[in-house]
Amino acid sequence: IFTVGLKLFVMSVVYLFLSAGLIVIFFIFPPLGAVLSFITITWYNAKVFSLEVFLEVMNLAEAEKTIEQNKFEIYKFSSLVAVLYLIPIINFFAPLYASAAFSRYCLGLIRTKN
């Protein structure tokens, strides 16, 4: 559990620094900043939310194997959810919706694979 917590912490710190660096890009060239922000949010959601959900129902090795087997589907779903982060006002509630949506989606992946 300590290893997983450390892994999630490192991913969160990387996301924090990437997001902070994107602020400069937003001021220089806003469209590029929006695209890079979208990519960063997609990566973070796919990694963190899927790992957290899968760890609730399986061990770390099984969770990583399931994530690897469904990587394309998870990133595709994460990109759909990441759009909410770019919409003003809605972006305040996007993390809550993303966690609920990922819980439902990842548990559905487990159900369809078994």
C-alpha positions, 0 to 999 in steps of 0.5 A: 500500500505504501508503494501505491501511495507513493506512486500516486503521490509522484504522479500527482506532483508531476501533474502539478508541475506540468499544470503550473508550467502550462500557465506560461504557455497559456499566456504565450499561445492559448490554443497550444496551452489548451491542447497541452492541458487537455493531454495532461488532464487525460494522462492524469485521469487515466493513470490515477483514477483507473489505478485507484478504482482497480485497487479497490477490487484487486491487488496491484499486479492484477490492477496493472495488468488490467490497465495495460490490457485496456490502456486504449479504452481507458485513455479514450474514456479519459479524453472524453472526461478531460473535456469537462475540465476545459469548460468554465464553471463546469471545471469546478465539478469535473474532478468529482464527475471524473472520479464517479465516471471512472469508478463506473467505467472501470468496474464495467471493464472488469465485469465485461472481461470476466 
